[in-house]
Amino acid sequence: MKKLTIFTLAIMACNLSNAQESKGGKSNVKMVTETPQPINPSTLWDLGRVSAEGLSSDGKTLLYGVSNYNPESNTSERNLYTISLANGAGGQFTDQKGGEAVVQIEQNGDVIYLSKGHLWKKNLTKGEATQLTSGEMALENVKFSPDGTHILFSQSVLIKKYHSTDKYPELPKSDAYIYDNLDYRHWDTFNDGKFNHPFVASYSNGKIGDPVDLLKDQPYYSPQAPFGGAEDFIWSPDSKAILYVCKKKFGTDYAVSTNTDIYRYELSSGTTTNLTEGMNGYDIAPSYSPDGKSLTWLSMKTDGYESDKNDIILFDKSSSIRLNLTAHWDGTVNSFIWSNDNRKIYFTAATKGTVQLFELEVPSNIKSKSLPKIQQISTGDFDITGIVGQTGDKLIVTLTKFTRATEVFSFDLKNKSLTAVTKVNDDKYAAIAENKIERRITKASDGADLFSWVIYPPNFDPAKKYPTILYCEGGPQSALTQFYSFRWNLQLIASQGYIVIAPNRRGMPGWGVKWNEAISQDWGGQPIRDYLSAIDDISKETYVDTARRAAIGASYGGYSVYQLAGVHQNRFKTFIAHNGLFDMRSWYGTTEELFFANHELGGAYWDSKNEKSYTQFNPIEKANNWHTPILIFQGGKDYRVPIGQGLAAFQLAQLKKIKSRLVYLPDENHWVLSGHNAQVWQREFFTWLKETL
């Protein structure tokens, strides 16, 4: 399934956040422990969560956000901070209740930001915050036109009368939904007939004119559902047009397609043009070059294939030539930005178990259609998770490691070095024991090299024996790199006394397009054999207690656990599955993004050509082989992997008298978002391992 980069992880009861003050996003709490201790759920959730917001126009100041969790109120508070890139000076910029998000940083240092649906303004160096907009209309995903005369934002609009109170207003106490098409539910909500639409209006010092709906009366989403945001629309450099991303399909057609396009809406005439006509996969993230002469975006070729190779497409306005800049490169792009001088494009991509920076030189003669040289410019055991911007010869980026949550760094383009800009959690990590992390290469069953990360407990002693856990990544085509999760945190798991091995099995980006594609329609084949090869290989080490091995995972990782339960031949002593796919027939009949199921399984279960996906690669078909203890987590509002999957697996285990436990989270979706629910998740997770491993 899709793996999105933000996970939540539970805490043990702890209220350190009430005792701390923040200055510049850095905790002033002095840890009393002299010797660093292994990380635990409490210390994990006491970390500040950092996000970059943008650079000042002169490139000298970074704005960033920090969220801190309060376990008593079960809420997070997010504020904005500033820091000088020259000397590190800075401090807290906002202190309003709730969460603030930067919309624009103006030439004079004024920062326009959103707070509770309204625009505010505050200067970087002087003055107090002033509210610009008010009223009942709450703004979302705001962008100002370059000339400052118009505002672009999104709103949810009722288009279809699916709910009974809309269709039959004389029955206000009814609660029913009536559908004639698919797309009746998505992610964690049933379709109530409302669609996200982009709106444009005149703007002057907080005064908003009459908004114009760019998709008036049309049952389409922009921003995209369920996770699209302000990145789904941009202004043309001359402020005369708006470009927006939209999949203009409805109902069942919408559910089986990934064909988003980029549309251009002319303010003067109200006419709309499809700029990506004939491009059949995802077309997203439009971006103009700084000089406004070229338009770029990310594009996938294949309709219905959400994990296809992601390429950077360039459209030259003067010649109307369209060129795929990364067609010749054996990888897939995560995100990109233009260099300030219009000559290069910098992008991030998974490679060999990490996410790194790459650069390409934009062809000077686009008519020759020559493809640029692409080179990797950063190296190391870390993930570059995003590019904030460029200032001089430096890129400002966000970075994670298995043992470090997100912080902002400066990457020197000349000497290829990284320097920390923010150090929000440094004091806290100083009190946390380090984990040894190693790269490991295993020969897979077909002779291919299989890479894994191995995370060891603090103070690892190779003379001792340790219980060992196989971590199965979701996706299925998600990169397993140096991510930092607040739920599936591999450092946290290892720090409780376990060795964790995390293989880059078939289907993961970072090892070439062929490797990435190899999992489709082979879910229970080579990828599962890769997992068995990885656990068998590390089990040769004398420090692995082969009588105490476990397999854990969520989504496709949960599917992997269910599949392993029927084929592992006594390798594992216990399993943990979260929102995993258990019965592929019932899953196909209840999941919402049918394009994913059609591509990954080959199509419907009633089509005989897809028989293997629903028999040999269907965990329920191996029910008779189940005999190992299993803990099952299931979210009640998970419509990607609906509730019946977890319930059926638990019922199988119970009826076979297998030690098993179900943790049902009725208000959670494919993830666990509530801090207190996450606390329960965490406690049950580690309690189960103590009981069974």
N, C-alpha and C positions, 0 to 999 in steps of 0.2 A: 504494500500500500504506500501511499505518499507519506514521505517522512518530512515533515516540516521541521525547521531547525530549532523551535522553542518547546522544551519539555518541562513539566513540573514534577517535583519530587517532594515527598513529605518530610515533616520534621517531628522530632520528639518534643515534648512540652518544653518550651524555652522562651524567655522573654527578654533576652539581652538587648533587643532593639529599643526597649523602653528606657534603657540605661545609657544609651549612646546619643551623642550629638554629632552632627555632621558639619564639616567645614570643607568646602570644595569637594564634597562627595567622598571625603576620606574619614573613616571612623577615628574618633579620638579615644576609643576604648583601649585601655592597656590590658593586655592579656596577662593573667596572673600566673599562668603555667610557665615554668622555666624550661622544661623539656617539651619540645613539640610532640603533640599527641595525634594519633590517627584521626582523620576527619570522621565526623559522625553526622547524622541528619540534622542535629541542632546547629552545629557550626556551619553546615552547608547552607541552611536557610537563613543564617545571620549574614551571609555575604550580600553586599550591594550588587544589584544587577545593572550593568552599564550599557548604555546605548549611545552611539554618536548621533548628533543632531545636525551638525554642519559647521562650516568655516565662515568667519567674517570675510567681507569682500576684499580686505587687504591680505588675507591669508595668515594673519598673525594670532588669531584667537579661535579656539575650538569651543563650541557649545556641545554639551553632552548631558544625558539624563542618567539619573540613578534612582532605582526603585529599591525600597527597603520593606521587608515583610514584617508585619506585627502579628504575632501568633494569638494574642488575646482577642483582637478584633477580627482576625482572619481576613485582613485586608493589606494591600500594599500602598505605599505612598511614594509618588514619583515627583522629583523636582529636577530643575535644570541647573547646571553649573557651567562656569566658564573657566578656561585655563589658557594662559599665554604659552604659545609654542616656543617662545624664546627663552623664558626664564621660569616657567611653571607656576607663575603667580595666578591667582584666581580665587574663586569662591562660589558660594551659592547664589544663583541668579533669580530663582523663583521660590516662593514658600507657600503658594496657594494650596488649599486642600484639593486633593485629586491628582490628576496627571496632566502635565503640560507638554505640548508638542510644538516644535518650531515649524512655522510656515515659511518664513522668509527672513533673511538678514540683509538689511538695506545698506546702501553705500555709506550713510552717515552713522552707522552703528545701531540703528533702531532694529530691534528684534520683534517681529510680529509672530505671535504664537497663539495656539488654541488652548483654551481652558474651559471645560464643561460646555463645549459647543459654541463658544463665543471667542472673538478675536480680541487680543490684548496687545499692547505695545510697551516696550521698555528698552531704553538705551543700554548698550553694553557697558558704558562707563559712568553714566550719570542719570539721576532722576528716578522717580517711582513708576510703577506699572500703571497704565491707564487702560480702561476698557473701551474698545472701539465699537463693538456691536452688542446689541441687546435684543430682547423680544423673545417670542416663542420659537422662532426658527433656530434649530441647532445646526450649526455648520459641520460638515465632515469633509476631509480630504481637500483642503483649500489650496488653490494656487492662484496667484495674481498674474495678470498679463504683464509682459515686459514693460509696457508703457504705463502701467499702474492704473489704467482707467477701467479695468474689468476684473471681476472675480469669478473663478471657476470652482465649483464644489459639487458634492454629491448628496442626494437625498433618496430615501426609499419612497416609492410611489405605488399606490394601489392600482393595478391594471386589470387583474382577473378576480372575479368574485368566487373564490374557492371556499371561503368559510361561510357557514350557514347564516351568520348574523349579517354578512354583506349581501348574500343572495336573498335572504328572507328577513329583512329588517323588522318585520312585525313579530319575529320570534327571537327577541333579544337574549333569552336565557338558553338558547340552543348552543350546542358545541359540536359541530360536525364539519367535515371537509368533504367536498365533492370534486372528483377529478375525472377527466377523460383522457389524460395523457400521463406519461412518465414525467420525471422531474417533480414528482409530488412531494419529495423530501430530499434534503441535501445536508450532508455532514451531521448536524444535530438539531435541525429544525424542519418542520413540515412547511411546505410552500403555502403561505397565506395570501398569495396573489400580489404581493408587493415585490417590486423590482428596483434595484439600485440604478439610478439615472444620473448622468452629469447635467448640471445646470450652469448657465452663464448669466451674469447680470452686470450692469454698470456699478462702479464702486468709487466712492470719494470720501476719504477720512471717516470710515465707519458706516457711511450711508450706502445701503445696497438697493439698487433699482429692482424693477420687476424681473424675476428670474425667468429664463427661457429654458425649457426642458429639451435637451438635444435628442432625446428618444421619446418624445411625446406620444403617448398611447401605445407604445411598442413593448411587448413582453420580453424584453432583453435586459441583460445585466451589464452595467458598466459603472463602477468597477466590477470585476468578475466576482462571482460567488464561488466559494464562501470567503476567500481570504484577500481578494484584490483591494488595493488602496489607491493612494494618490499617484503611485507609479503607473497607473493605467490611463492617465491622460496628461497631456502637456500642451503648452502654448507654442504656436509658431513664433519664430524670432521677431517677426514684424507685428505681432499681436492681432493679426487679422484672421487667424484660424485656430481651431482646437483639434488636436489629434487624440483620439480615444480608442481603447482596446475593447472589443466586444465580440462575443460569439452570437451572431444573429440567427439563432436557431431556437425553436420553441418545442417544449414538451418532449416527446420521445426522441425526436431528432437531436435535441439538445443533449439528452442523456447519453447518446452513443457517439458523440463527436467531440474533438478537441480543436476544431477549426475556428480559432479566434482570428480576427482581422484587425487591422489598424485603419481607422476611418478619419477623414479630414472634414471638419465642419467649418464652413465659411460664415463668419459673423454677418457680413453685409447682405448675403443672399439667403442664408439658411440652408444652402445646398450641402449635400454630403457625398463624398467620394471614397470608394474603397481603394486604399493604397496598396493592399496586398492581395488583390484579386488573383486567384489561381494558386496561391500558396496555401496548402491544405491542412497544415498542422497548427500548433501554437505560434502566433506572432504577437510578441509582447515587448514591453520595456522600450518604447520609442524614445529616442534621444537625438537632439541636434548637435552638430559640432559647434564649438564656441563661435566660429565665424558665421554660422547659420547656413553654410553652403551644402552641407550633407546631412542626411537623415540616416540614423542607424537603429536597428532593433534586433532582438533575439528571435530566432525562428527555428521551428522543427518542421520536417518535411511531411511526416505521415499523419494523416487524420486518424484519431483514435489511439495514438501511441504517445502517452504522456511523458515517457522517459526517453524519447528519441534524442539523437544527437542535437544539441542546442548550438546553433551557429550565429555569428554576427553578420548581419546583412547591412550593406551600405547602399544608399540611394543617392546618386549625385544629381542635384537639382538642375545644373546647367546642361547636362547631356542626357538626363533621364535614364542613365545606365544603373542597373541594379547588380551588385556584385556580392557574392558570398565570400567574405574575407577569411573564413576558417574552414572552408570546404575540404581542404587538403590536409587538415590537421586531425590527428587521431585522438580526439578528446571531445568533451562537451563543456560549454561555457556556463558558469554560474551567474556572473554579473560583470558589468564593464563600465568604464568611463572614458571620455576623451581626454587627451592631454591638453593643457592650456594653450599650446601653440598649434593645435589642429593637426599635428603631424603623426601622432601615435594614438593607439587605443590600448589601455591597460585593462586586463580582465583577470578574474579569479576562476580557477578550475581545480577539480580533484585530480591528484596525481600520486599514485603509489602510496596510498594510505594517509595523505595529507591534502590540504587545500592551499595552493600557492598562487603567487602573482605571475602573470605572463604579460608580454607586450608584443604588439605588432605595429609595423610602420604602414600607415595608410598610403596606398599607391599614389604617386604624384600625377601619373597619367592614367586616369580611370578608364580611358578608352582602350588602352592596351589590355585591360582585364587581367593583368598579371597579379598573381596571388602573393601576398606579403610573406616575408620570413617571420616566423613566430618563435619566440624564445621564452623560456622560463627564467624569471629574474630573482625569485626568492627561493631559498631552500631551508629546510629545518623541520624538526618534529613539532609542528604547530599547524593550525588552520588560520589562514587569512580569510575571515568570514565576510568582509565587506570593504569597499573602498569609499571613504568619506569624501575625498577630494584631493587636489594637488595644490601645493604651495611651494613655489620655487622648484628646487630639484628634489622635493620630497613628496611622497604620497602619504596621506593620513589614512590609516586602515584600522579595522578592528581585528582582534586576534584571540584565539582560545588555544588551550592545550587540555589534555586529559586531566591535568592537575591545576588548571587555572581557568577561572571564569573570564568572560569577555572583559578586555581592557582595550584602550585606544593606543596605537603605536604610530611612530613616524618611520617610514621606510625611505632610506636614502638611495635615490636612483643611481648615484655615482658609485658609491662603495658597497651598495647592496646590503646595508646593515639596518637593523631594527633598533629603535630606542623607544622606551615606554613614555607615553605622554600622560596617561592617567594611571594612578596607583591606588585606586579606591580600596582594594582589599589586601594590600601588602601587609599591613599590621596583622590581619587575621591569618593570612597564609604563613606568616612567620611562626605562628603557634601550631601549625598543622604539619604533621610528619610527612616527609616526602615518600613517594612510591617509586620504586624502580620500574622502568618501562622499557621493554625491548622489542625489536623487530624480530620476527621469526619466519623462515621460509620452509614450507613443507612441500613434499612432492604429492600432488593430488593423485587420485586413482587413475587418471588418464595421463599421468606423467607431467602435467603442467605445474609450474611453480605457483604455490598458494601462499600468499602473504598474510600474516596475522600480527596484531598487536598483542603483547602479553603484559599484563599489569600485575605486579607483585605486591604483597602486603608490605607495610613499613617494617623496617628491620628484618627483611627477608633473610633467612638462614638456609642455604642450600643443603645443609646437613639434616634438616628436619623434613617432615612430610606435611603437605598441605592439601586440604580439599580444593578441588579445581572446578571452575565453572566455565562452560562454553556459552558465550554470549552470541545470540542469533539476532542480527540486525533486521529491521523492517524494511519497507520500501515497496516491492523487493529491490528496486533499482535505486537505492540510496547509498551514497558513499559512506563507508565506515572509516572516518578520519579522526583527527584529534579534536573531536567535538566535546563540548562541556554541557551536560544535561543536569537539570535540577530534579530529575527523577531517575532515569537510567544513567546514573553517574558511575562510571567504571572505577574511578578512584575510590569512591565511597564503598562500593561493593568489596573491592580488594582490601580496603582498610579494615574490614571486619574479620580479616584472617584468611581470605580466600585468594587463590591465584585465578585470574580471569584471562581467558584467551578469546580474542575477537577476530575471527577470520574475515578477510576480504574475498568471500566466496564468489562464485559465478554470479553475474548480475549487477556488480557494483561499478560505478564510474571510477576512473583513475587508472585503468589498466587497458584502455583501448576500447573502441566501439564494439568490436566483436565480443569481448569479454562481457561488456555491459549488456549486450543483447542476448547472451547465451541462456539466460534464465527463462525467457518468455516461452510458454508452453512446455516448460521442463521443470516446473516448480519442485516436484518431488524426485527429480533425477540427479543430475550432476551437482547442483547446489547442496543437496543433502549429503551426497558422497563427499563433497568438500568439507562439510562440517565434521563428518566422521573421520576423515583423513587428518584434520587439524587436531581433534581431541586424541586420536590414536598416537599421533606423532609426539605431542607434548607429554603424553602419558609414559613415554620411554624414559623421561627424566626421573631420577631417583627421588626428587623432592615432591613428586605428584603422588598423592594417595589415591591409587586407582580404585579403591573400594569406596571412595567418597567423591564422586563426580556428579555434576548437575548440568542441566541445559535450561537456559532462560531466554525469553524474548517476547516481543509485542508485535502485533499486526502480522506481517509475513513472518516475523520472528516467532510469533505465537503459533502460526501455521507450522513452522519448522519444528517447534516443540511437539505439537500434536503428531506430526509425521514421524519424528524421531521416536515417539512413544511406541510406535508400532513396528519399528525396524532396528532399534538400537542394540538388540542382542545383549542385554544386561550391562552395557557400558555405564549407564547412568543410574544413580541411586535415587534421584528426585528431579522433578520438573517444575518450572513456573511459566505459565502462559498468560499474557495479557491481551485481551481483545484479538484472539487469534482465529483464523479461519479453520473450521473443523469439518464441515460438510459442504463440499463445493457446489452441490446441486441446490441446496437450500440457500446458500450464500448468493449464488447467481440470481436466484429469484427474489432476493430482498435487498441487495446492495443498490446504491443509487447511481454511481458513475459507471454506467454500463460499458462505456468505451474502454475502461480499464479491464473489466472482466473479459470483454471480447478479445482484446489484444493478448492479454496474459494467458488466458485459458484456451484461446483459439476460437471461442464462440460459445453458443448455447449448449446445454447438456443434451438436448434432444437431437443434435446433429452428430451422427455417428463418427465423423472425422475427428471429433474432440473427445473421443471415448477415454483416452488415457488420462486427461485432466480430471475426469470425474470417477475414475476407477483406480488405476495404479497410483495416481498422485492425489488421491482423496483420503485424508486421514481417517475418516469414519469407516472406510473399507477395511482398515486394519484393526478394528475394534477388538477382535478376538485376541490380538497380541498384547493388548494393554495389561500391565501388571505393576507399574511403577508409581509411587506416590506423586500426586500432582496438585499444585495450587493454581487456581484459575481466577483471574480478575476479569470482570466484564462491566462495561459502562452501559447504562440503560438508554442513553441518548446517542449511542454510537450507531449511526446509520450507514457508515462505511462497512463495518463488520457488525451486523446487528446482533441483538441480545441472544437470539436462538443459538448462535454458535457456541458461546460459553456455557449456556445452560445444557445443551446437548452433550457437551464434553464432560461436564460435571455429572450429569445423570448416568452416563456410561460408566464413569469411574465408581460412582456409588453403587450401582447395581452389580458391578463386578467385585464389590467389597474391597476396592483399592482405597487406601488412605488418601483422602482428597478433601479439599476445602474450596468453597466458592466465596469470593469477595465481590458482592454485587454493589455497584455504585450507581444508583438510579438517576442521579442528576449529572453524571459525567458523560462526555462523548468519547472519542477515540483516545483522548488524553485524560489526565487528571488535573483539573485547573484550580479547584478549591484547596487552599492550604490545609484545612482541617481534614478534608478527604484524603489529601496526599499524606498527611500524618498517619492516618489509618493504613493507607497503602504501604507506607514504609515499615510500619511496625509489623504488619502481617507478612511482608516480604522476608524480613530478617528473622522473625519468629519461626517461619516455615523452614528456612534453611537450618536454623539451630535444631529444630525438631527432627528433620529428616536427613540432614547431611553431616 
